């Protein structure tokens, strides 16, 4: 599942939890004055903490989404505060879903690329250069897919790396030298995936990871 889908799925889950919290609404006794409707306190705080954690990870601590949501807890998590906080979560999901946070999403994607390249590097250092090549090649393929999407290049459901590479070069996103380098890296990845380990060595994979890291840095930062 892609990063966007995971984030949106988690937002949907938390919105459902928020509705359940709101369903625990309890009105104050009729003979009291100045009290407001409440909700189950434990459920409310558990939900609130989970949403805060998601918002700070996705939008950052200085974002309006995070600050507006956190502000709702200043007077305690009563029904009104949870109701308003749920509205902030819905707004956050709408902004994310409608790509109002393009630069932020690029940063998240770049972080994920870094994570997988670190895995590839760790495998390489441990002597497992064959699976390292497969992981690194997959990072490059996913990066090309996102470059195509960002530049309105139409792709099939399962586009081939060679096709994406050719289309990006044709569109002027990079030169012929880069196109040839990507083709060479794809060959290493394919040989690794099909057990043709005599076609490349550890040094090839090391150079492969280094080049992919630089390519991603140039295109996703």
Secondary structure, DSSP 8 states (H G I E B T S, - for coil): --HHHHHHHHHHHHHHHHHHHHTT-B---TT-SS---B--HHHHHHHHHHHHHHHHHHT-TTSHHHHHHHHTTTT---HHHHHHHHHHHHHHHHHHHTTTTHHHHHHHHHHHHHHHHHHHHHHHHTT-HHHHHHHHHHHHHHHHHHHHHHTT----TT--HHHHHHHHHHTTSS-HHHHHHHHHHHHHHHHHHTT-GGG--HHHHHHHHHHHHHHHHHHH-
